Amino acid sequence: MIPDYILRMRKHIGHDLLWLPSVSAVVRNNVGELLLGKRTDDGRWSVVSGIVEPGEQPATAVAREVREETGLDVEPIRLSSVVSHPHTYPNGDRCEYLNLGFECRLLGGDARVNDDESEAVEWFAPDRLPALDAHARLVIEHALGGTAETFYLPAGTAWDDRDLPR
């Protein structure tokens, strides 16, 4: 669901670029499978992601987004990546997201489609992931990378300059 404040901005700027804070969640179940949602806007699988609303803390936003989209309760346990990346939606809306990727602990609930943003929600073995875009692969890689350090692109590096896993 698109927040009202973004709908109001879009009335003024149309499809022009918006700079938005966002969060993404990497959630594993008790057998190590990863939670992914199949997006209704472009039909692609991705990590659960969403916009940080005005006045909301990123950790609150990531837990809220997972709950809203999948019905699961999670706890963010580590900030694993911080990157800026562009996205153009099928309707032509352009955004540049400042995305905070979080590794999250599953607390409970039953994974299901819980809103109109996903057409499917499933658990996948890490070695059997469906096709994912570069941003989702980066978020997963750094949440599961075994290091406590937060990943970011080096100063002077643009998103198009990145060397991401394929």
C-alpha positions in Angstrom: 0.0 0.0 0.0 1.4 3.4 -1.0 1.4 5.8 2.0 -0.8 8.8 1.7 2.1 11.3 1.9 3.7 9.7 -1.1 0.4 9.8 -3.1 0.2 13.5 -2.2 3.7 14.1 -3.4 3.1 12.2 -6.6 0.2 14.5 -7.4 2.7 17.4 -7.6 5.7 15.7 -9.2 4.2 12.9 -11.3 6.7 10.2 -12.1 9.8 12.3 -11.2 12.4 11.0 -8.9 11.6 10.7 -5.2 14.3 10.1 -2.5 12.9 7.7 0.1 14.2 5.9 3.2 13.4 2.2 3.1 14.1 -1.0 5.0 14.5 -4.7 3.9 14.3 -7.8 6.1 16.2 -11.1 5.8 14.2 -13.6 7.8 15.1 -17.3 8.3 12.9 -20.0 9.7 14.1 -22.8 12.1 15.5 -24.8 9.2 17.4 -21.9 7.6 15.0 -21.2 4.8 14.7 -17.5 3.7 11.4 -15.6 3.6 10.6 -14.0 0.2 7.5 -12.3 -1.2 6.4 -12.2 -4.8 5.5 -8.6 -5.5 2.2 -7.7 -7.2 3.6 -4.6 -9.0 6.2 -6.5 -11.0 5.7 -10.2 -10.3 9.3 -10.6 -9.0 10.4 -12.4 -5.8 12.2 -10.2 -3.3 13.0 -9.8 0.4 10.3 -8.1 2.3 10.9 -4.3 2.0 9.1 -1.1 2.5 9.2 2.6 3.2 10.1 4.1 6.6 7.2 6.4 7.4 7.7 10.0 8.8 8.5 9.8 12.5 9.1 6.0 12.4 12.4 4.4 13.4 13.9 2.0 10.8 13.8 -1.0 13.2 10.1 -0.4 13.9 9.5 0.0 10.1 11.2 -3.3 9.2 9.1 -5.2 11.9 5.9 -3.5 10.7 6.6 -4.2 7.0 7.2 -7.9 7.7 4.0 -8.1 9.8 1.9 -6.2 7.2 3.1 -8.2 4.2 3.5 -11.7 5.7 1.7 -11.9 9.0 5.0 -12.9 10.8 6.4 -11.2 13.8 10.1 -10.5 13.7 12.8 -8.8 15.7 15.6 -6.9 13.9 18.9 -8.1 15.4 21.5 -6.5 13.1 21.8 -3.8 10.6 23.6 -5.6 7.8 23.6 -3.2 4.8 23.2 0.4 3.9 22.9 1.3 0.2 21.2 3.7 -2.1 19.7 2.2 -5.2 17.3 3.4 -7.9 14.0 1.7 -8.8 11.5 2.4 -11.5 8.0 1.0 -11.1 5.9 -0.5 -14.0 3.7 2.7 -13.9 6.8 4.9 -14.5 7.2 6.2 -10.9 11.0 6.7 -10.2 12.5 6.4 -6.7 16.0 6.4 -5.2 15.8 4.4 -2.0 18.2 4.8 0.9 17.8 1.2 2.1 18.7 -0.3 5.5 19.0 -4.1 5.3 18.3 -5.9 8.6 18.9 -9.5 9.6 15.8 -10.4 11.6 14.9 -13.1 14.0 11.6 -14.9 13.5 9.4 -14.6 16.6 6.2 -16.3 15.4 3.2 -16.3 13.1 2.2 -18.2 10.0 3.7 -16.9 6.7 0.9 -15.8 4.3 0.0 -13.1 1.9 -1.3 -10.5 4.3 -1.9 -7.4 2.1 -2.1 -6.3 -1.5 1.6 -5.9 -2.0 2.4 -9.6 -2.4 0.8 -12.3 -4.5 2.7 -15.0 -2.8 4.9 -15.5 0.4 7.2 -18.5 0.6 10.2 -20.0 2.4 13.2 -20.9 0.2 16.4 -22.9 0.8 19.3 -20.5 0.4 20.7 -22.6 -2.4 17.4 -22.7 -4.2 16.4 -19.0 -4.4 14.3 -17.8 -7.3 15.6 -15.1 -9.6 16.2 -11.9 -7.5 17.3 -8.4 -8.5 20.7 -7.1 -7.5 19.5 -5.2 -4.5 17.7 -8.3 -3.0 20.9 -10.4 -3.6 23.0 -7.8 -1.9 20.8 -7.6 1.2 20.7 -11.4 1.6 24.4 -11.8 1.0 25.3 -9.3 3.7 22.7 -10.4 6.2 24.0 -14.0 6.0 27.6 -13.2 5.4 28.9 -14.2 8.8 30.3 -10.8 9.7 29.1 -8.3 12.3 30.1 -5.4 10.1 27.5 -3.4 8.2 28.1 -3.4 4.4 28.1 -0.1 2.5 29.4 1.0 -0.9 32.8 2.8 -0.6 32.9 6.6 -0.8 32.8 7.7 -4.4 31.1 4.5 -5.6 27.8 4.7 -7.5 25.2 1.9 -7.6 26.1 1.2 -11.2 29.8 0.8 -10.2 29.1 -2.0 -7.7 30.5 -5.5 -7.9 27.6 -7.6 -6.7 27.1 -11.3 -6.6 25.4 -12.8 -9.6 
